[in-house]
Each structure stands twice: as structure tokens, then as C-alpha cells.
Amino acid sequence: MVDAAQKAMNNSLERAHRSVEEGARALMHLVEETRGHVRKQLDSAYNAKQRELTIVDKKVRLSALSFGHMRQKTGGGMWRSAWELLMF
């Protein structure tokens, strides 16, 4: 009787250990999968902001050059070049 109870207890413990291991593997898989999705979203957001920054940079440079050309045509201004406009 004690042997049967001991065997049942051992079997129950083994099942509990397997259940914990299976749950841990499932959680680890879920974490890895979620991490991959989050990394992709971060990369996409970064790339979108980088494109926006590049567009703004080009617009600023074009505006500065345009202003420099306009200043040269009108013959005045306190800056000598479009580069100086960007610097001040």
C-alpha cells in the first residue's frame, strides 16, 4: 500500500515537472515570437523616421540654396553664401 502510494506520488511529480517544462517552452516560444515582431515594428518606425528626416534635410538644403540664389540676385543680405545661412 505504501509502495503504491509512493509510486503514484512519483508519477504525479514527474507529470508536474513535464507540465512545468512544457509551459516554460511555450512561454519562451511566445517571448521569442513577440520579440521578433517588436523588433520588426521598431525597425519599420526607425526607417520611416529616417526617411522623413532625409526629406526634411533635403528641403532645408534646397530652401537655403534658393535663398542664397535669391540673395545673390537681389544683391544684398548679411550672409555670403547658402552654407553660412545654414550655419547661423
N, C-alpha and C positions, 0 to 999 in steps of 0.2 A: 504494500500500500504506500509506504513512504517512497519507495523506488519509483512507483508510477507517478506520484505527485512531483518528485524531483525531475523526472523526465518531462512531464507536462510543463513544469516551470522553465526548464532549459529550452524547450521548444518555443514557448511563449517569448522568452528573452531573445532567442535567435530571430523570431519573426519581427519583434520590435526593433532590433538592430537593423534588419533588412529594410524595414519600413522607413526608419530614420535615414538610412543611406540613400534609398530611392528618392525620398523627399528632398534631401540635400542636393542630389544630382539634378533633380527637376528645377530646383531654385537656382542652382549655378547656371544651368542652361538658360533659364529665363533672364538672369542677370546679364549673361554674355550677349544674348539676343538684344536686350534692351540697350546695352552699351553700344552695340553696333548701330542701332537706329539713332541713338542720341548723337553719336559721332558724325553720322551722315547729315543729320539736321544741322549740327554746328558747322560742318564744312560748307554746307549749302548757304547758311546765313552769312558766314565769313566771305564766301565768294561773291555773294550778292552785294555786300557792303563794299568789297574791294572794287567791284565794277562801278558802283555808284561813286566811290572816291576817285576813280580814274576819270570818270565823266566830268565830275566837278573840277578836277585838276585841269583837264583839257579846256573846259570853259573859262576858267580863270586865266589860263595862259593866253587863250585866244583874245579874251577881253583886254588883257594887259597889252598884247601886241597891237590890237586895234586902237586902243587908247594912245599908245606910243606913236602909231602912224598918224592918228588924228592930230596929236600934239605937234608932230613934225610939220604937218600941212598947215596948221594954223600959226606955226612959228613961235610958240610960247610954251610955258609950263615950267614947273620947278624941277622936274626930273629930266635927266638927259637921255634916258632910254627906258624901254619897257621893263628891262631887268631891274632898274632902280625902282620902278613903280612896284614891282613885286617885293622888293626888299624893304620898302617903307610903308 
